[in-house]
């Protein structure tokens, strides 16, 4: 598979060091890559706004001008699927990584084995983001990207799939268990939740990306929290 990978780091030595490991990972796993290096967040943002694409961004945080966290926040306004990995010498920003759905933090100096492990995780997520769920709505077939689905809920004999739009179909919720992957968690008999979109869990509700609140059955909060931890 072909991956577009960007390294954004103001230190040429660090960029060269990381890029060598990325090339080795691609050769070992039979992947083709297109790799581009930028020495500032502003240059990458300009590249992106002009139509440049990146499947995976290896991003330094402390850079002159715009820092990596600010860049990641700007990107997330338009792109939810780009895999972002912070490569940094500082651990102070780890909590902010959750705000931009960063895949991982790698501390400098980067260890080859850890980087290549993270690259494989990123590749797995990129492939999953290409999966589609096919629904029959009003006599038409609709294909919904699986990564866009926040949750599914059931009312009587109908299931509503909540993504960028809502789609209601006459199907059993159990049928979707077979079509979705490990990102999705069955929260009782009436709901399936995308764990990657969970922002906060309380005893009575789970809050998803976009401020969506989904009611939870009693005791389900602990099970969801456990499922999230097991995915890390």
N, C-alpha and C positions, 0 to 999 in steps of 0.2 A: 504494500500500500504506500501511496505517496503522501508525505506530510510536509506542510509548510511550517518551518520553525524559525522563530525570531529570537535573537539574543540582544537584549538592550542593556548595555552596561557602559559607563563612561571610562572604565579602565580597560585598555586594549589587551593587556596581559591576561586579565580575568576572562575576557571574551574568547580569546584564543584558547585558553586552558579548557573552558567549558565546551567550546565547539569541537575540540578534538575528541572529547568523551562522547558527544552527541553523534559524531560521524562513526565512531567505533560501535556504538549501540545500533545504529542503523545497519551497518554491515553484518553484525552478528545476528540480527533478527530478520534480515532480508527485506528491509524497508528502503524505499527511495525517499530522499529528503531534499527539499529546497531550503537552504539556510541563508538568512540575511542578518547582518549585524548592524546595530545602530548604537551610537555613543551618547544619545540623549533621548529623553522621553518626547521632547518636542518633535524631533526628526521622525520617530516612529509614528506619532500621532498624525503628522502630516502625510506620511506614507499610507496610513490606514484610511484617512479621510479622502484620499485620492483614489481609493479602490483597492489598495494593497490588502492581501489576505494573510492571515496567520492562524494556523490550527493550534499552535502552542507558542506561548510567549514566556521566555526565561528572563525575568525582569529584576534588575537591581533596584534597590529602594533609595539609597542615598546617592543622588546625582545632582549636579549643579542645575539650577533652574527648577523645572517641574520634577518632583520626586516620583518614585515608582507607584506609591499608593494612590496619589492623585491621578496618575495616568490610568491605573486600573479602574478607578471609579468612573472616569470619563468613558472608558471602553465598555464598561458594563451597562451604560445607558443604551447602547446600541447592539451589544453582542453578549448573549448569555452563555454561549457554548465554547468560546475560546478558552483553552486551558491555560491558566496563568500560574506560573511557579515563581515565587520570589526567591532570588539568589542574593543573599545579603550577609554582611558581617555583623548585623545588629539583630537582636531578638526583641527589641522594644516594640516592634510593630505587629507582632504575631496576632494580637487580638483584632487588629484592623483587617487582617486577611479574611476573616469571616464575612465582613461586610461586602467584599468583592468576590466571594466564593473562590478564593485561591485554592488550588489543588494541594499545594504543599509549600513549606519553607525549607530551603536548603541553606545551611550556614557555610560561609567561606572559612577556610579553603574547602571547596566542594570535594566530597569523596566520590570516586568513580562509581563504586557499587551502588551507593545511595541514589546518585543521579540517574543511573540506568534503570534502577527499580522504579523511580518516579516517572521516567519517560515511558516505561511500559504501562504504567497505570494511566498515564495521559492518553496513550494510543488506544487503550481499551475504552476509555470514555469517549474519545472522538468517534470510534466505530459505533458505539451505542447511540450516540447523538444522531446517527444517520438512520436509525430504525424508525419505522412508521407503523401506526396503528390504523387499520382499514375499518371504516364504519359505513354502514348503509343508513343514510339519512334521507327521508322523503323520496325514496326510490333511486337515490344517487349514491355513488361510492365516494367517500371522503377519506383522504389520507392525512392523518394527524401525526406530526413528529412526536415521538414518545417523550423526548426531553422537555417538550412544551407543556405536558400534562401535569397539573399541580395536584389534582385529586379526582376521584370518581365517587359518586354517591348514588344510592338507589332509593327510589320511591315507587312502591308497589311493584309493577313488573317492568319499570323503566330505569335505565341507568343514564346519568348525565356525566359526560366527560368534560371536565373543566380544563381548558387550555387557553390559548389566546382568544378563542371563541368557545361557546358552550355547545355541545352536541348531545342530544337526547335520543337514545335508541332503545328498542324493546328487546332487551337481552338480560340474562342473569348476570349478576356481578361476578359469580364464580367463573364464568367464561373468561373474564379478563385476567384472572389470576394466572391463567396458562399463557397469555399473550404478553404480559409485562415481565420485567426482569427484577433483579434484586434491589433496585432502587426503590421499589414500591412495597409498601407495608399494609397488610390487611388490618384495619383498625375496627375490629368488630364485624358484625354482619352487614353493615350498611355503608361502609366506606373503605376506599383504598387511597393511601396517601403517598405522594412522592417525597421520600425522605430527604432528597437533595434540596428541596424547597422549604424545609422546616426552619423557621427562624426562632421560634420559642414554643415551649410546651408547658401548659399549666395542668392542673388536675381535671379541668373541665373542657379545655379547648387546646387545639394546636394552631399556631399562627404560621402561615405560609408567606412566601415572597409576595409582595404587593399588598400586605396587610390583611390577607384573607384569614378569617377565623373559622375553623371547622370544629363542631362539637365532638366531644369524645365520650365513649361509654365509661362508666366508673372503673377505675383501675388501669385504664388503657395508657395513661400518661407514662407509667413506669416501663411498660413494654416498648413504647415508641422510643423513649430515652435510651433503653438498652439496645434497641435495634440501630439507633444512630451511632452509638459508641462502638458497636461491633463492626460498623462500616469504615471507621476511621483507620 
